[in-house]
Amino acid sequence: MPLSTPAPRAHVHTRRIECRGYRRDDGLWDIEGHLVDSKTYSFEMQSRGDMPPGEAIHDMWIRLTVDDTLVVRGIEAVTDASPYAICPAITPNFQRVVGLSIKSGWTQEVRTLLGGVEGCTHLVELLGPVATTAYQTIIPWLSRERRLAGVPPRRPGHLDSCHALRTDGPVVRDHWPAYYAGPSAERAS
């Protein structure tokens, strides 16, 4: 169901984020994120001059290379457009995430390493959806490979990660009954 009909309004700003996951020939994974901010009107930027409608204010990329266990083996951060000429100078700091695991605590670890003056707000924010894309790319693929090889399934890591996937709820009861932890009465229904 889409959002309800909005109040009368004028479109002013657009942020586009696109993430993609790739299986590499060497067995690693590349997860790429792209962020673009633009305005619907022209304006003057002190650092870049006249900005026509649709011109990218921010145009930034991240590629994480990770292994099957979601450990970061490499990263590339690129700033193609930014408000200030100095912005791209911070991208080498993103090498600090090499060796981190995409797991609970990822966001806090990234902010510890790259928060404030140590990073770029927009690239740090982009690492969130890139990490989610890594999980959504890799875990189902590996689960499928294990299933095709006849390996018994593992407990899905996303159980208890949101309201719908709580282990005492109907979704887990119906889709992952081996991991259901709800009342016996619900099992019978």
C-alpha positions in Angstrom: 0.0 0.0 0.0 1.5 3.4 -1.0 1.6 6.4 1.3 -1.6 8.4 1.7 -2.2 11.4 -0.6 0.0 14.2 0.7 -0.9 17.7 1.5 -0.2 20.2 -1.4 3.6 20.5 -1.7 6.6 21.3 -3.9 9.4 18.9 -4.6 12.7 20.5 -3.3 15.4 17.8 -2.7 16.1 14.3 -3.8 18.5 11.8 -2.3 19.0 8.7 -4.3 20.8 5.7 -2.8 21.4 2.5 -4.9 23.2 -0.5 -3.7 24.2 -3.7 -5.6 25.8 -6.9 -4.6 28.1 -9.0 -6.8 29.8 -12.4 -6.5 33.4 -12.2 -7.7 35.1 -14.9 -9.6 37.7 -15.2 -6.8 35.0 -16.1 -4.3 34.8 -12.7 -2.6 31.9 -10.3 -2.8 31.7 -6.7 -4.0 29.0 -4.6 -2.5 28.6 -1.2 -4.1 26.6 1.9 -2.9 26.0 5.1 -4.7 24.5 8.3 -3.2 23.4 11.3 -5.1 21.8 14.5 -3.7 20.3 17.2 -5.9 17.9 20.1 -5.7 14.9 20.9 -8.0 15.9 24.6 -8.2 19.0 26.5 -9.2 21.1 28.1 -6.5 24.5 29.5 -5.9 27.2 27.5 -4.0 30.1 29.6 -2.8 32.5 26.8 -3.6 31.1 25.6 -7.0 29.2 28.6 -8.4 25.8 28.3 -10.1 24.1 25.0 -9.5 21.3 24.2 -12.0 18.4 22.0 -11.0 19.3 18.4 -10.9 23.0 19.0 -10.6 24.6 16.6 -8.1 25.6 18.3 -4.8 26.8 15.0 -3.5 27.8 12.1 -5.8 29.6 9.5 -3.8 30.4 5.8 -4.2 31.6 3.0 -1.9 32.7 -0.5 -2.8 33.1 -3.0 0.0 34.9 -6.3 -0.8 33.9 -8.9 1.8 34.3 -12.6 2.3 31.7 -15.2 3.0 31.8 -14.4 6.8 31.1 -10.7 6.0 34.6 -9.5 7.0 35.7 -6.5 5.0 38.7 -7.4 2.9 38.8 -4.1 1.0 37.1 -0.8 0.5 37.1 1.9 -2.1 35.4 5.3 -1.4 35.1 7.9 -4.1 33.7 11.4 -4.1 32.8 12.6 -7.6 30.8 15.7 -6.4 30.7 17.5 -3.1 30.1 20.9 -1.7 33.8 21.6 -1.1 37.0 20.8 -3.0 38.5 19.4 0.2 35.8 16.7 0.7 37.5 13.9 -1.4 40.7 14.2 0.7 39.1 12.2 3.5 38.3 9.0 1.5 41.6 7.3 2.4 40.4 7.1 6.0 37.8 4.7 4.9 40.5 2.0 4.8 40.0 1.8 8.5 37.0 -0.5 8.1 39.1 -3.2 6.5 39.0 -6.1 8.9 35.7 -5.2 10.5 32.8 -7.7 10.4 29.4 -6.7 9.3 27.4 -7.8 12.3 25.7 -6.4 15.3 27.7 -3.3 16.4 28.8 -2.5 12.8 27.3 1.0 12.8 28.9 2.0 16.1 32.3 0.6 15.0 32.2 2.6 11.8 31.2 5.8 13.6 34.0 5.3 16.1 36.5 5.0 13.3 35.1 7.5 10.9 32.8 9.8 12.9 33.1 13.6 13.0 36.2 15.1 11.4 37.7 11.6 10.8 35.2 10.8 8.0 32.5 12.1 5.7 28.9 12.1 7.0 27.5 11.1 3.7 29.9 8.2 3.0 29.5 7.0 6.6 25.7 7.0 6.2 26.1 5.1 2.9 27.9 2.3 4.7 24.6 1.4 6.5 22.7 0.4 3.4 25.8 -1.1 1.9 26.2 -3.4 4.9 22.5 -4.4 4.7 22.9 -5.1 1.0 26.0 -7.3 1.8 23.9 -9.3 4.2 21.0 -9.6 1.8 23.3 -10.6 -1.0 25.6 -13.1 0.7 23.5 -14.9 3.3 20.7 -16.1 1.1 23.2 -17.2 -1.6 25.3 -19.2 0.9 22.1 -20.7 2.4 21.0 -21.8 -1.1 24.4 -23.3 -1.8 24.3 -25.3 1.5 20.8 -26.5 0.7 21.8 -27.6 -2.8 24.8 -29.5 -1.3 22.5 -31.3 1.2 24.0 -29.5 4.2 21.5 -29.0 7.1 20.3 -25.4 7.5 21.7 -23.2 10.2 19.5 -21.0 12.5 18.8 -18.0 10.3 20.7 -15.0 11.7 17.9 -12.6 11.1 15.5 -14.2 13.6 14.6 -11.8 16.4 15.9 -8.9 14.2 12.5 -7.2 13.9 8.8 -7.5 14.9 7.9 -9.8 12.1 10.8 -12.2 12.7 10.5 -12.6 16.4 10.9 -16.3 17.4 7.7 -16.4 19.3 5.6 -15.0 16.4 3.6 -16.5 13.6 6.1 -15.9 10.8 8.8 -17.9 12.5 6.2 -20.5 13.5 5.1 -20.9 9.8 8.5 -20.5 8.0 11.1 -21.7 10.5 9.2 -24.0 12.9 12.4 -25.6 14.2 13.3 -22.2 15.7 9.8 -21.3 17.0 9.9 -20.4 20.7 6.3 -19.3 21.2 3.5 -20.9 23.4 2.5 -24.4 22.6 -1.1 -23.3 22.0 0.1 -21.2 19.0 1.9 -24.3 17.5 -1.4 -26.2 17.5 -3.2 -23.5 15.5 
